[in-house]
């Protein structure tokens, strides 16, 4: 039980730091927008799959290893959500993501990962 709580706290810290990095990368001239797009794709994909991985009780190290070895898949999996929200204002993109997130999350349960 304590190990699970520790993994959840570490996961929250990891996602928070990654989110700060994603926000900061957007300010880099020339390549910032492209890198921001890819990083947002990864973070959306991780959000969607984290529910499934917690349900099947994968450890955090197994989730991170799986994510790192399949980074191209996750970039592609998260890119439709980012594409739908990337060029909108914060308010509009939040609404679009609120509609898309449950649909994408449901789609990943059908995948055998």
BELDACOR-V263478 format. One record per backbone hydrogen bond with DSSP energy under -0.5 kcal/mol. CO is the residue of the C=O (numbers start at 1). NH is the residue of the N-H. If there is no record, write none. Layout:
BEGIN
co:CO nh:NH
co:CO nh:NH
END
This chain:
BEGIN
co:1 nh:5
co:2 nh:6
co:3 nh:7
co:4 nh:8
co:5 nh:9
co:6 nh:10
co:7 nh:11
co:8 nh:12
co:9 nh:13
co:10 nh:14
co:11 nh:15
co:12 nh:16
co:13 nh:17
co:14 nh:18
co:15 nh:19
co:16 nh:20
co:17 nh:21
co:18 nh:22
co:19 nh:23
co:20 nh:24
co:21 nh:25
co:22 nh:26
co:24 nh:27
co:25 nh:28
co:28 nh:32
co:29 nh:31
co:31 nh:35
co:32 nh:36
co:33 nh:37
co:34 nh:38
co:35 nh:39
co:36 nh:40
co:37 nh:41
co:38 nh:42
co:39 nh:43
co:40 nh:44
co:41 nh:45
co:42 nh:46
co:43 nh:47
co:44 nh:48
co:45 nh:49
co:46 nh:50
co:47 nh:51
co:48 nh:52
co:49 nh:53
co:50 nh:54
co:51 nh:55
co:52 nh:56
co:53 nh:58
co:54 nh:57
co:59 nh:63
co:60 nh:64
co:61 nh:65
co:62 nh:66
co:63 nh:67
co:64 nh:68
co:65 nh:69
co:66 nh:70
co:68 nh:71
co:70 nh:74
co:71 nh:75
co:72 nh:76
co:73 nh:77
co:74 nh:78
co:75 nh:79
co:76 nh:80
co:78 nh:82
co:79 nh:83
co:80 nh:84
co:81 nh:85
co:82 nh:86
co:85 nh:88
co:89 nh:93
co:90 nh:94
co:91 nh:95
co:92 nh:96
co:93 nh:97
co:94 nh:98
co:95 nh:99
co:96 nh:100
co:97 nh:101
co:99 nh:103
co:100 nh:104
co:101 nh:105
co:102 nh:106
co:103 nh:107
co:104 nh:108
co:105 nh:109
co:106 nh:109
co:106 nh:110
co:107 nh:110
co:107 nh:111
co:108 nh:111
co:111 nh:113
END
